[in-house]
Amino acid sequence: MTTAVDVRVTGRVQGVSFRMATQQEAAQLGVAGWVSNEPDGSVAGHFEGPQEAVDALVAWCGEGPAYASVDGVAVHPSAVGGHTAFEVR
């Protein structure tokens, strides 16, 4: 069963390859959706796929890539949008 969530990651998450690393992790997990930098310095995203894979990507966002310093990850259920790939916006 496909599930979807919207996420917002706060902390030092811009300028540290967070979006590209998230795209790579999503590809390994089989998660579709998107991720983007926001004007407030956070990173927003929409993840959809199997529940276990989406949960794993959300957990990964709590750590992020090596140079990131994540303060928090807000997660909200979302409607499945039919994404077939993972996009960096």
PyMOL Python script that loads the backbone (N, CA, C, O; Angstrom):
from pymol import cmd

cmd.read_pdbstr("""\
ATOM      1  N   MET A   1       0.845  -1.189   0.000  1.00  0.00           N
ATOM      2  CA  MET A   1       0.000   0.000   0.000  1.00  0.00           C
ATOM      3  C   MET A   1       0.885   1.245   0.000  1.00  0.00           C
ATOM      4  O   MET A   1       1.856   1.329   0.751  1.00  0.00           O
ATOM      5  N   THR A   2       0.539   2.200  -0.843  1.00  0.00           N
ATOM      6  CA  THR A   2       1.302   3.440  -0.941  1.00  0.00           C
ATOM      7  C   THR A   2       0.800   4.434   0.086  1.00  0.00           C
ATOM      8  O   THR A   2      -0.405   4.601   0.274  1.00  0.00           O
ATOM      9  N   THR A   3       1.744   5.093   0.749  1.00  0.00           N
ATOM     10  CA  THR A   3       1.428   6.137   1.713  1.00  0.00           C
ATOM     11  C   THR A   3       2.181   7.392   1.314  1.00  0.00           C
ATOM     12  O   THR A   3       3.138   7.327   0.544  1.00  0.00           O
ATOM     13  N   ALA A   4       1.754   8.539   1.836  1.00  0.00           N
ATOM     14  CA  ALA A   4       2.423   9.800   1.512  1.00  0.00           C
ATOM     15  C   ALA A   4       2.478  10.697   2.737  1.00  0.00           C
ATOM     16  O   ALA A   4       1.565  10.709   3.563  1.00  0.00           O
ATOM     17  N   VAL A   5       3.573  11.451   2.839  1.00  0.00           N
ATOM     18  CA  VAL A   5       3.744  12.424   3.916  1.00  0.00           C
ATOM     19  C   VAL A   5       4.384  13.689   3.357  1.00  0.00           C
ATOM     20  O   VAL A   5       5.111  13.651   2.364  1.00  0.00           O
ATOM     21  N   ASP A   6       4.099  14.806   4.013  1.00  0.00           N
ATOM     22  CA  ASP A   6       4.809  16.053   3.779  1.00  0.00           C
ATOM     23  C   ASP A   6       5.751  16.245   4.956  1.00  0.00           C
ATOM     24  O   ASP A   6       5.381  16.000   6.104  1.00  0.00           O
ATOM     25  N   VAL A   7       6.971  16.684   4.668  1.00  0.00           N
ATOM     26  CA  VAL A   7       7.964  16.869   5.724  1.00  0.00           C
ATOM     27  C   VAL A   7       8.567  18.264   5.642  1.00  0.00           C
ATOM     28  O   VAL A   7       8.611  18.875   4.574  1.00  0.00           O
ATOM     29  N   ARG A   8       9.031  18.757   6.788  1.00  0.00           N
ATOM     30  CA  ARG A   8       9.814  19.988   6.849  1.00  0.00           C
ATOM     31  C   ARG A   8      10.961  19.711   7.805  1.00  0.00           C
ATOM     32  O   ARG A   8      10.755  19.338   8.960  1.00  0.00           O
ATOM     33  N   VAL A   9      12.179  19.902   7.298  1.00  0.00           N
ATOM     34  CA  VAL A   9      13.386  19.634   8.072  1.00  0.00           C
ATOM     35  C   VAL A   9      14.033  20.970   8.410  1.00  0.00           C
ATOM     36  O   VAL A   9      14.275  21.792   7.526  1.00  0.00           O
ATOM     37  N   THR A  10      14.312  21.185   9.700  1.00  0.00           N
ATOM     38  CA  THR A  10      14.917  22.440  10.141  1.00  0.00           C
ATOM     39  C   THR A  10      16.312  22.194  10.697  1.00  0.00           C
ATOM     40  O   THR A  10      16.669  21.074  11.063  1.00  0.00           O
ATOM     41  N   GLY A  11      17.085  23.260  10.749  1.00  0.00           N
ATOM     42  CA  GLY A  11      18.464  23.196  11.222  1.00  0.00           C
ATOM     43  C   GLY A  11      19.383  23.708  10.134  1.00  0.00           C
ATOM     44  O   GLY A  11      18.969  24.499   9.286  1.00  0.00           O
ATOM     45  N   ARG A  12      20.635  23.262  10.152  1.00  0.00           N
ATOM     46  CA  ARG A  12      21.582  23.621   9.086  1.00  0.00           C
ATOM     47  C   ARG A  12      21.408  22.579   7.989  1.00  0.00           C
ATOM     48  O   ARG A  12      22.118  21.574   7.941  1.00  0.00           O
ATOM     49  N   VAL A  13      20.435  22.848   7.099  1.00  0.00           N
ATOM     50  CA  VAL A  13      20.068  21.872   6.076  1.00  0.00           C
ATOM     51  C   VAL A  13      20.137  22.440   4.661  1.00  0.00           C
ATOM     52  O   VAL A  13      19.831  21.736   3.698  1.00  0.00           O
ATOM     53  N   GLN A  14      20.530  23.688   4.526  1.00  0.00           N
ATOM     54  CA  GLN A  14      20.744  24.266   3.200  1.00  0.00           C
ATOM     55  C   GLN A  14      22.231  24.519   3.017  1.00  0.00           C
ATOM     56  O   GLN A  14      22.926  24.892   3.962  1.00  0.00           O
ATOM     57  N   GLY A  15      22.717  24.317   1.794  1.00  0.00           N
ATOM     58  CA  GLY A  15      24.132  24.511   1.505  1.00  0.00           C
ATOM     59  C   GLY A  15      25.007  23.355   1.960  1.00  0.00           C
ATOM     60  O   GLY A  15      26.229  23.488   2.026  1.00  0.00           O
ATOM     61  N   VAL A  16      24.389  22.218   2.274  1.00  0.00           N
ATOM     62  CA  VAL A  16      25.139  21.040   2.744  1.00  0.00           C
ATOM     63  C   VAL A  16      24.766  19.791   1.938  1.00  0.00           C
ATOM     64  O   VAL A  16      24.959  18.669   2.406  1.00  0.00           O
ATOM     65  N   SER A  17      24.238  19.984   0.740  1.00  0.00           N
ATOM     66  CA  SER A  17      23.833  18.887  -0.163  1.00  0.00           C
ATOM     67  C   SER A  17      22.697  18.033   0.399  1.00  0.00           C
ATOM     68  O   SER A  17      22.578  16.856   0.060  1.00  0.00           O
ATOM     69  N   PHE A  18      21.869  18.620   1.251  1.00  0.00           N
ATOM     70  CA  PHE A  18      20.775  17.860   1.854  1.00  0.00           C
ATOM     71  C   PHE A  18      19.803  17.343   0.801  1.00  0.00           C
ATOM     72  O   PHE A  18      19.402  16.180   0.842  1.00  0.00           O
ATOM     73  N   ARG A  19      19.421  18.205  -0.146  1.00  0.00           N
ATOM     74  CA  ARG A  19      18.439  17.788  -1.154  1.00  0.00           C
ATOM     75  C   ARG A  19      18.972  16.666  -2.039  1.00  0.00           C
ATOM     76  O   ARG A  19      18.267  15.690  -2.297  1.00  0.00           O
ATOM     77  N   MET A  20      20.209  16.799  -2.504  1.00  0.00           N
ATOM     78  CA  MET A  20      20.786  15.767  -3.372  1.00  0.00           C
ATOM     79  C   MET A  20      20.934  14.445  -2.619  1.00  0.00           C
ATOM     80  O   MET A  20      20.654  13.378  -3.167  1.00  0.00           O
ATOM     81  N   ALA A  21      21.373  14.519  -1.367  1.00  0.00           N
ATOM     82  CA  ALA A  21      21.525  13.302  -0.570  1.00  0.00           C
ATOM     83  C   ALA A  21      20.164  12.654  -0.311  1.00  0.00           C
ATOM     84  O   ALA A  21      20.052  11.428  -0.298  1.00  0.00           O
ATOM     85  N   THR A  22      19.134  13.475  -0.105  1.00  0.00           N
ATOM     86  CA  THR A  22      17.785  12.941   0.091  1.00  0.00           C
ATOM     87  C   THR A  22      17.305  12.236  -1.171  1.00  0.00           C
ATOM     88  O   THR A  22      16.686  11.175  -1.094  1.00  0.00           O
ATOM     89  N   GLN A  23      17.588  12.820  -2.327  1.00  0.00           N
ATOM     90  CA  GLN A  23      17.215  12.194  -3.594  1.00  0.00           C
ATOM     91  C   GLN A  23      17.900  10.834  -3.753  1.00  0.00           C
ATOM     92  O   GLN A  23      17.272   9.868  -4.187  1.00  0.00           O
ATOM     93  N   GLN A  24      19.171  10.761  -3.406  1.00  0.00           N
ATOM     94  CA  GLN A  24      19.903   9.495  -3.507  1.00  0.00           C
ATOM     95  C   GLN A  24      19.329   8.453  -2.553  1.00  0.00           C
ATOM     96  O   GLN A  24      19.151   7.293  -2.926  1.00  0.00           O
ATOM     97  N   GLU A  25      19.041   8.866  -1.330  1.00  0.00           N
ATOM     98  CA  GLU A  25      18.465   7.946  -0.342  1.00  0.00           C
ATOM     99  C   GLU A  25      17.080   7.476  -0.795  1.00  0.00           C
ATOM    100  O   GLU A  25      16.747   6.299  -0.661  1.00  0.00           O
ATOM    101  N   ALA A  26      16.284   8.393  -1.327  1.00  0.00           N
ATOM    102  CA  ALA A  26      14.953   8.035  -1.819  1.00  0.00           C
ATOM    103  C   ALA A  26      15.046   7.002  -2.940  1.00  0.00           C
ATOM    104  O   ALA A  26      14.250   6.064  -2.990  1.00  0.00           O
ATOM    105  N   ALA A  27      16.013   7.173  -3.834  1.00  0.00           N
ATOM    106  CA  ALA A  27      16.190   6.222  -4.939  1.00  0.00           C
ATOM    107  C   ALA A  27      16.528   4.834  -4.406  1.00  0.00           C
ATOM    108  O   ALA A  27      16.019   3.833  -4.910  1.00  0.00           O
ATOM    109  N   GLN A  28      17.380   4.771  -3.393  1.00  0.00           N
ATOM    110  CA  GLN A  28      17.751   3.480  -2.809  1.00  0.00           C
ATOM    111  C   GLN A  28      16.563   2.809  -2.130  1.00  0.00           C
ATOM    112  O   GLN A  28      16.452   1.583  -2.123  1.00  0.00           O
ATOM    113  N   LEU A  29      15.677   3.619  -1.561  1.00  0.00           N
ATOM    114  CA  LEU A  29      14.531   3.085  -0.822  1.00  0.00           C
ATOM    115  C   LEU A  29      13.303   2.860  -1.701  1.00  0.00           C
ATOM    116  O   LEU A  29      12.358   2.195  -1.277  1.00  0.00           O
ATOM    117  N   GLY A  30      13.303   3.401  -2.913  1.00  0.00           N
ATOM    118  CA  GLY A  30      12.139   3.280  -3.779  1.00  0.00           C
ATOM    119  C   GLY A  30      11.024   4.244  -3.431  1.00  0.00           C
ATOM    120  O   GLY A  30       9.846   3.923  -3.584  1.00  0.00           O
ATOM    121  N   VAL A  31      11.401   5.441  -2.958  1.00  0.00           N
ATOM    122  CA  VAL A  31      10.433   6.469  -2.588  1.00  0.00           C
ATOM    123  C   VAL A  31      10.391   7.531  -3.687  1.00  0.00           C
ATOM    124  O   VAL A  31      11.434   7.937  -4.198  1.00  0.00           O
ATOM    125  N   ALA A  32       9.201   7.977  -4.047  1.00  0.00           N
ATOM    126  CA  ALA A  32       9.014   9.039  -5.039  1.00  0.00           C
ATOM    127  C   ALA A  32       8.604  10.323  -4.325  1.00  0.00           C
ATOM    128  O   ALA A  32       8.268  10.305  -3.141  1.00  0.00           O
ATOM    129  N   GLY A  33       8.634  11.442  -5.061  1.00  0.00           N
ATOM    130  CA  GLY A  33       8.206  12.723  -4.506  1.00  0.00           C
ATOM    131  C   GLY A  33       9.149  13.836  -4.877  1.00  0.00           C
ATOM    132  O   GLY A  33       9.673  13.873  -5.990  1.00  0.00           O
ATOM    133  N   TRP A  34       9.367  14.743  -3.950  1.00  0.00           N
ATOM    134  CA  TRP A  34      10.232  15.888  -4.221  1.00  0.00           C
ATOM    135  C   TRP A  34      10.777  16.460  -2.915  1.00  0.00           C
ATOM    136  O   TRP A  34      10.310  16.132  -1.824  1.00  0.00           O
ATOM    137  N   VAL A  35      11.786  17.329  -3.064  1.00  0.00           N
ATOM    138  CA  VAL A  35      12.383  18.035  -1.935  1.00  0.00           C
ATOM    139  C   VAL A  35      12.837  19.406  -2.439  1.00  0.00           C
ATOM    140  O   VAL A  35      13.312  19.527  -3.568  1.00  0.00           O
ATOM    141  N   SER A  36      12.689  20.448  -1.597  1.00  0.00           N
ATOM    142  CA  SER A  36      13.065  21.800  -2.021  1.00  0.00           C
ATOM    143  C   SER A  36      13.544  22.635  -0.842  1.00  0.00           C
ATOM    144  O   SER A  36      13.159  22.399   0.303  1.00  0.00           O
ATOM    145  N   ASN A  37      14.398  23.623  -1.146  1.00  0.00           N
ATOM    146  CA  ASN A  37      14.807  24.610  -0.152  1.00  0.00           C
ATOM    147  C   ASN A  37      13.674  25.610   0.028  1.00  0.00           C
ATOM    148  O   ASN A  37      13.000  25.974  -0.936  1.00  0.00           O
ATOM    149  N   GLU A  38      13.469  26.050   1.259  1.00  0.00           N
ATOM    150  CA  GLU A  38      12.449  27.038   1.563  1.00  0.00           C
ATOM    151  C   GLU A  38      13.107  28.351   1.981  1.00  0.00           C
ATOM    152  O   GLU A  38      14.235  28.341   2.473  1.00  0.00           O
ATOM    153  N   PRO A  39      12.415  29.488   1.794  1.00  0.00           N
ATOM    154  CA  PRO A  39      12.999  30.789   2.132  1.00  0.00           C
ATOM    155  C   PRO A  39      13.410  30.930   3.597  1.00  0.00           C
ATOM    156  O   PRO A  39      14.305  31.715   3.910  1.00  0.00           O
ATOM    157  N   ASP A  40      12.772  30.183   4.499  1.00  0.00           N
ATOM    158  CA  ASP A  40      13.095  30.292   5.928  1.00  0.00           C
ATOM    159  C   ASP A  40      14.320  29.471   6.336  1.00  0.00           C
ATOM    160  O   ASP A  40      14.657  29.414   7.518  1.00  0.00           O
ATOM    161  N   GLY A  41      14.991  28.834   5.366  1.00  0.00           N
ATOM    162  CA  GLY A  41      16.189  28.043   5.664  1.00  0.00           C
ATOM    163  C   GLY A  41      15.923  26.569   5.887  1.00  0.00           C
ATOM    164  O   GLY A  41      16.860  25.792   6.072  1.00  0.00           O
ATOM    165  N   SER A  42      14.668  26.175   5.872  1.00  0.00           N
ATOM    166  CA  SER A  42      14.328  24.761   6.042  1.00  0.00           C
ATOM    167  C   SER A  42      14.319  24.059   4.686  1.00  0.00           C
ATOM    168  O   SER A  42      14.485  24.688   3.641  1.00  0.00           O
ATOM    169  N   VAL A  43      14.122  22.749   4.728  1.00  0.00           N
ATOM    170  CA  VAL A  43      13.930  21.946   3.525  1.00  0.00           C
ATOM    171  C   VAL A  43      12.557  21.292   3.646  1.00  0.00           C
ATOM    172  O   VAL A  43      12.239  20.680   4.666  1.00  0.00           O
ATOM    173  N   ALA A  44      11.746  21.427   2.595  1.00  0.00           N
ATOM    174  CA  ALA A  44      10.417  20.819   2.563  1.00  0.00           C
ATOM    175  C   ALA A  44      10.430  19.665   1.579  1.00  0.00           C
ATOM    176  O   ALA A  44      11.220  19.649   0.635  1.00  0.00           O
ATOM    177  N   GLY A  45       9.552  18.701   1.805  1.00  0.00           N
ATOM    178  CA  GLY A  45       9.476  17.583   0.879  1.00  0.00           C
ATOM    179  C   GLY A  45       8.147  16.876   0.931  1.00  0.00           C
ATOM    180  O   GLY A  45       7.355  17.045   1.858  1.00  0.00           O
ATOM    181  N   HIS A  46       7.926  16.081  -0.091  1.00  0.00           N
ATOM    182  CA  HIS A  46       6.754  15.210  -0.178  1.00  0.00           C
ATOM    183  C   HIS A  46       7.284  13.838  -0.550  1.00  0.00           C
ATOM    184  O   HIS A  46       7.931  13.682  -1.586  1.00  0.00           O
ATOM    185  N   PHE A  47       7.017  12.842   0.284  1.00  0.00           N
ATOM    186  CA  PHE A  47       7.510  11.482   0.064  1.00  0.00           C
ATOM    187  C   PHE A  47       6.323  10.544  -0.091  1.00  0.00           C
ATOM    188  O   PHE A  47       5.366  10.619   0.679  1.00  0.00           O
ATOM    189  N   GLU A  48       6.381   9.662  -1.083  1.00  0.00           N
ATOM    190  CA  GLU A  48       5.341   8.645  -1.199  1.00  0.00           C
ATOM    191  C   GLU A  48       5.920   7.329  -1.685  1.00  0.00           C
ATOM    192  O   GLU A  48       6.842   7.287  -2.499  1.00  0.00           O
ATOM    193  N   GLY A  49       5.349   6.260  -1.158  1.00  0.00           N
ATOM    194  CA  GLY A  49       5.804   4.920  -1.488  1.00  0.00           C
ATOM    195  C   GLY A  49       5.317   3.954  -0.426  1.00  0.00           C
ATOM    196  O   GLY A  49       4.407   4.279   0.336  1.00  0.00           O
ATOM    197  N   PRO A  50       5.913   2.768  -0.367  1.00  0.00           N
ATOM    198  CA  PRO A  50       5.549   1.812   0.680  1.00  0.00           C
ATOM    199  C   PRO A  50       5.804   2.409   2.072  1.00  0.00           C
ATOM    200  O   PRO A  50       6.800   3.103   2.277  1.00  0.00           O
ATOM    201  N   GLN A  51       4.913   2.141   3.015  1.00  0.00           N
ATOM    202  CA  GLN A  51       5.008   2.718   4.367  1.00  0.00           C
ATOM    203  C   GLN A  51       6.399   2.557   4.971  1.00  0.00           C
ATOM    204  O   GLN A  51       6.960   3.514   5.504  1.00  0.00           O
ATOM    205  N   GLU A  52       6.950   1.365   4.891  1.00  0.00           N
ATOM    206  CA  GLU A  52       8.257   1.093   5.489  1.00  0.00           C
ATOM    207  C   GLU A  52       9.354   1.950   4.858  1.00  0.00           C
ATOM    208  O   GLU A  52      10.238   2.439   5.561  1.00  0.00           O
ATOM    209  N   ALA A  53       9.302   2.135   3.546  1.00  0.00           N
ATOM    210  CA  ALA A  53      10.307   2.936   2.845  1.00  0.00           C
ATOM    211  C   ALA A  53      10.162   4.415   3.176  1.00  0.00           C
ATOM    212  O   ALA A  53      11.160   5.105   3.387  1.00  0.00           O
ATOM    213  N   VAL A  54       8.932   4.904   3.222  1.00  0.00           N
ATOM    214  CA  VAL A  54       8.692   6.305   3.581  1.00  0.00           C
ATOM    215  C   VAL A  54       9.170   6.559   5.007  1.00  0.00           C
ATOM    216  O   VAL A  54       9.828   7.566   5.269  1.00  0.00           O
ATOM    217  N   ASP A  55       8.847   5.661   5.922  1.00  0.00           N
ATOM    218  CA  ASP A  55       9.305   5.801   7.311  1.00  0.00           C
ATOM    219  C   ASP A  55      10.828   5.827   7.387  1.00  0.00           C
ATOM    220  O   ASP A  55      11.397   6.598   8.160  1.00  0.00           O
ATOM    221  N   ALA A  56      11.488   4.993   6.595  1.00  0.00           N
ATOM    222  CA  ALA A  56      12.953   4.954   6.593  1.00  0.00           C
ATOM    223  C   ALA A  56      13.533   6.259   6.070  1.00  0.00           C
ATOM    224  O   ALA A  56      14.542   6.731   6.594  1.00  0.00           O
ATOM    225  N   LEU A  57      12.919   6.857   5.047  1.00  0.00           N
ATOM    226  CA  LEU A  57      13.421   8.129   4.516  1.00  0.00           C
ATOM    227  C   LEU A  57      13.206   9.253   5.517  1.00  0.00           C
ATOM    228  O   LEU A  57      14.072  10.113   5.676  1.00  0.00           O
ATOM    229  N   VAL A  58      12.065   9.258   6.193  1.00  0.00           N
ATOM    230  CA  VAL A  58      11.815  10.257   7.237  1.00  0.00           C
ATOM    231  C   VAL A  58      12.855  10.119   8.347  1.00  0.00           C
ATOM    232  O   VAL A  58      13.394  11.122   8.816  1.00  0.00           O
ATOM    233  N   ALA A  59      13.140   8.897   8.767  1.00  0.00           N
ATOM    234  CA  ALA A  59      14.155   8.670   9.803  1.00  0.00           C
ATOM    235  C   ALA A  59      15.518   9.149   9.330  1.00  0.00           C
ATOM    236  O   ALA A  59      16.261   9.759  10.099  1.00  0.00           O
ATOM    237  N   TRP A  60      15.857   8.878   8.070  1.00  0.00           N
ATOM    238  CA  TRP A  60      17.134   9.333   7.518  1.00  0.00           C
ATOM    239  C   TRP A  60      17.220  10.863   7.563  1.00  0.00           C
ATOM    240  O   TRP A  60      18.284  11.415   7.842  1.00  0.00           O
ATOM    241  N   CYS A  61      16.107  11.544   7.291  1.00  0.00           N
ATOM    242  CA  CYS A  61      16.091  13.011   7.321  1.00  0.00           C
ATOM    243  C   CYS A  61      16.431  13.555   8.709  1.00  0.00           C
ATOM    244  O   CYS A  61      16.915  14.681   8.828  1.00  0.00           O
ATOM    245  N   GLY A  62      16.189  12.782   9.739  1.00  0.00           N
ATOM    246  CA  GLY A  62      16.547  13.200  11.092  1.00  0.00           C
ATOM    247  C   GLY A  62      18.040  13.293  11.311  1.00  0.00           C
ATOM    248  O   GLY A  62      18.492  13.963  12.239  1.00  0.00           O
ATOM    249  N   GLU A  63      18.807  12.631  10.472  1.00  0.00           N
ATOM    250  CA  GLU A  63      20.272  12.688  10.522  1.00  0.00           C
ATOM    251  C   GLU A  63      20.815  13.513   9.366  1.00  0.00           C
ATOM    252  O   GLU A  63      21.647  14.397   9.568  1.00  0.00           O
ATOM    253  N   GLY A  64      20.348  13.228   8.153  1.00  0.00           N
ATOM    254  CA  GLY A  64      20.809  13.932   6.963  1.00  0.00           C
ATOM    255  C   GLY A  64      22.228  13.568   6.586  1.00  0.00           C
ATOM    256  O   GLY A  64      22.823  12.668   7.180  1.00  0.00           O
ATOM    257  N   PRO A  65      22.781  14.272   5.588  1.00  0.00           N
ATOM    258  CA  PRO A  65      24.156  14.012   5.154  1.00  0.00           C
ATOM    259  C   PRO A  65      25.165  14.519   6.182  1.00  0.00           C
ATOM    260  O   PRO A  65      24.799  15.179   7.154  1.00  0.00           O
ATOM    261  N   ALA A  66      26.418  14.206   5.957  1.00  0.00           N
ATOM    262  CA  ALA A  66      27.488  14.460   6.931  1.00  0.00           C
ATOM    263  C   ALA A  66      27.566  15.901   7.424  1.00  0.00           C
ATOM    264  O   ALA A  66      27.774  16.120   8.617  1.00  0.00           O
ATOM    265  N   TYR A  67      27.407  16.886   6.549  1.00  0.00           N
ATOM    266  CA  TYR A  67      27.604  18.282   6.954  1.00  0.00           C
ATOM    267  C   TYR A  67      26.336  18.957   7.461  1.00  0.00           C
ATOM    268  O   TYR A  67      26.375  20.127   7.843  1.00  0.00           O
ATOM    269  N   ALA A  68      25.230  18.253   7.472  1.00  0.00           N
ATOM    270  CA  ALA A  68      23.974  18.810   7.978  1.00  0.00           C
ATOM    271  C   ALA A  68      23.937  18.721   9.501  1.00  0.00           C
ATOM    272  O   ALA A  68      24.597  17.883  10.115  1.00  0.00           O
ATOM    273  N   SER A  69      23.146  19.609  10.082  1.00  0.00           N
ATOM    274  CA  SER A  69      22.873  19.566  11.516  1.00  0.00           C
ATOM    275  C   SER A  69      21.365  19.754  11.677  1.00  0.00           C
ATOM    276  O   SER A  69      20.866  20.879  11.694  1.00  0.00           O
ATOM    277  N   VAL A  70      20.656  18.649  11.792  1.00  0.00           N
ATOM    278  CA  VAL A  70      19.192  18.669  11.811  1.00  0.00           C
ATOM    279  C   VAL A  70      18.694  18.978  13.217  1.00  0.00           C
ATOM    280  O   VAL A  70      19.077  18.322  14.186  1.00  0.00           O
ATOM    281  N   ASP A  71      17.829  19.993  13.312  1.00  0.00           N
ATOM    282  CA  ASP A  71      17.194  20.331  14.585  1.00  0.00           C
ATOM    283  C   ASP A  71      15.864  19.606  14.761  1.00  0.00           C
ATOM    284  O   ASP A  71      15.500  19.240  15.879  1.00  0.00           O
ATOM    285  N   GLY A  72      15.137  19.397  13.667  1.00  0.00           N
ATOM    286  CA  GLY A  72      13.842  18.748  13.777  1.00  0.00           C
ATOM    287  C   GLY A  72      13.280  18.341  12.433  1.00  0.00           C
ATOM    288  O   GLY A  72      13.668  18.872  11.392  1.00  0.00           O
ATOM    289  N   VAL A  73      12.360  17.391  12.469  1.00  0.00           N
ATOM    290  CA  VAL A  73      11.650  16.933  11.274  1.00  0.00           C
ATOM    291  C   VAL A  73      10.164  16.895  11.615  1.00  0.00           C
ATOM    292  O   VAL A  73       9.731  16.102  12.450  1.00  0.00           O
ATOM    293  N   ALA A  74       9.387  17.758  10.963  1.00  0.00           N
ATOM    294  CA  ALA A  74       7.935  17.750  11.131  1.00  0.00           C
ATOM    295  C   ALA A  74       7.340  16.904  10.012  1.00  0.00           C
ATOM    296  O   ALA A  74       7.697  17.073   8.846  1.00  0.00           O
ATOM    297  N   VAL A  75       6.440  16.000  10.362  1.00  0.00           N
ATOM    298  CA  VAL A  75       5.851  15.069   9.393  1.00  0.00           C
ATOM    299  C   VAL A  75       4.330  15.152   9.493  1.00  0.00           C
ATOM    300  O   VAL A  75       3.760  15.101  10.582  1.00  0.00           O
ATOM    301  N   HIS A  76       3.681  15.280   8.322  1.00  0.00           N
ATOM    302  CA  HIS A  76       2.225  15.347   8.271  1.00  0.00           C
ATOM    303  C   HIS A  76       1.719  14.419   7.176  1.00  0.00           C
ATOM    304  O   HIS A  76       2.273  14.413   6.077  1.00  0.00           O
ATOM    305  N   PRO A  77       0.680  13.637   7.447  1.00  0.00           N
ATOM    306  CA  PRO A  77       0.107  12.786   6.401  1.00  0.00           C
ATOM    307  C   PRO A  77      -0.335  13.638   5.216  1.00  0.00           C
ATOM    308  O   PRO A  77      -0.732  14.791   5.384  1.00  0.00           O
ATOM    309  N   SER A  78      -0.264  13.069   4.031  1.00  0.00           N
ATOM    310  CA  SER A  78      -0.617  13.793   2.817  1.00  0.00           C
ATOM    311  C   SER A  78      -1.329  12.853   1.851  1.00  0.00           C
ATOM    312  O   SER A  78      -1.332  11.636   2.037  1.00  0.00           O
ATOM    313  N   ALA A  79      -1.925  13.429   0.831  1.00  0.00           N
ATOM    314  CA  ALA A  79      -2.563  12.633  -0.218  1.00  0.00           C
ATOM    315  C   ALA A  79      -1.497  12.105  -1.170  1.00  0.00           C
ATOM    316  O   ALA A  79      -0.516  12.791  -1.458  1.00  0.00           O
ATOM    317  N   VAL A  80      -1.692  10.899  -1.651  1.00  0.00           N
ATOM    318  CA  VAL A  80      -0.787  10.321  -2.637  1.00  0.00           C
ATOM    319  C   VAL A  80      -0.991  11.067  -3.948  1.00  0.00           C
ATOM    320  O   VAL A  80      -2.113  11.190  -4.439  1.00  0.00           O
ATOM    321  N   GLY A  81       0.115  11.564  -4.512  1.00  0.00           N
ATOM    322  CA  GLY A  81       0.023  12.376  -5.719  1.00  0.00           C
ATOM    323  C   GLY A  81       0.370  11.654  -6.999  1.00  0.00           C
ATOM    324  O   GLY A  81       0.314  12.253  -8.072  1.00  0.00           O
ATOM    325  N   GLY A  82       0.724  10.389  -6.920  1.00  0.00           N
ATOM    326  CA  GLY A  82       1.047   9.633  -8.115  1.00  0.00           C
ATOM    327  C   GLY A  82       2.428   9.906  -8.674  1.00  0.00           C
ATOM    328  O   GLY A  82       2.665   9.686  -9.862  1.00  0.00           O
ATOM    329  N   HIS A  83       3.348  10.383  -7.840  1.00  0.00           N
ATOM    330  CA  HIS A  83       4.720  10.625  -8.296  1.00  0.00           C
ATOM    331  C   HIS A  83       5.374   9.297  -8.679  1.00  0.00           C
ATOM    332  O   HIS A  83       5.140   8.269  -8.044  1.00  0.00           O
ATOM    333  N   THR A  84       6.192   9.337  -9.721  1.00  0.00           N
ATOM    334  CA  THR A  84       6.888   8.129 -10.166  1.00  0.00           C
ATOM    335  C   THR A  84       8.397   8.254 -10.054  1.00  0.00           C
ATOM    336  O   THR A  84       9.118   7.285 -10.290  1.00  0.00           O
ATOM    337  N   ALA A  85       8.885   9.440  -9.696  1.00  0.00           N
ATOM    338  CA  ALA A  85      10.321   9.686  -9.537  1.00  0.00           C
ATOM    339  C   ALA A  85      10.504  10.627  -8.358  1.00  0.00           C
ATOM    340  O   ALA A  85       9.529  11.110  -7.782  1.00  0.00           O
ATOM    341  N   PHE A  86      11.761  10.885  -8.001  1.00  0.00           N
ATOM    342  CA  PHE A  86      12.052  11.812  -6.910  1.00  0.00           C
ATOM    343  C   PHE A  86      12.783  13.009  -7.491  1.00  0.00           C
ATOM    344  O   PHE A  86      13.821  12.858  -8.135  1.00  0.00           O
ATOM    345  N   GLU A  87      12.243  14.197  -7.263  1.00  0.00           N
ATOM    346  CA  GLU A  87      12.718  15.426  -7.886  1.00  0.00           C
ATOM    347  C   GLU A  87      13.327  16.375  -6.854  1.00  0.00           C
ATOM    348  O   GLU A  87      12.777  16.556  -5.768  1.00  0.00           O
ATOM    349  N   VAL A  88      14.462  16.978  -7.201  1.00  0.00           N
ATOM    350  CA  VAL A  88      15.025  18.076  -6.424  1.00  0.00           C
ATOM    351  C   VAL A  88      14.503  19.354  -7.057  1.00  0.00           C
ATOM    352  O   VAL A  88      14.737  19.615  -8.237  1.00  0.00           O
ATOM    353  N   ARG A  89      13.803  20.140  -6.272  1.00  0.00           N
ATOM    354  CA  ARG A  89      13.236  21.398  -6.795  1.00  0.00           C
ATOM    355  C   ARG A  89      14.063  22.581  -6.356  1.00  0.00           C
ATOM    356  O   ARG A  89      13.743  23.719  -6.697  1.00  0.00           O
TER     357      ARG A  89
END
""", "prot")
cmd.dss("prot")
cmd.show_as("cartoon", "prot")
cmd.util.cbc("prot")
cmd.orient("prot")
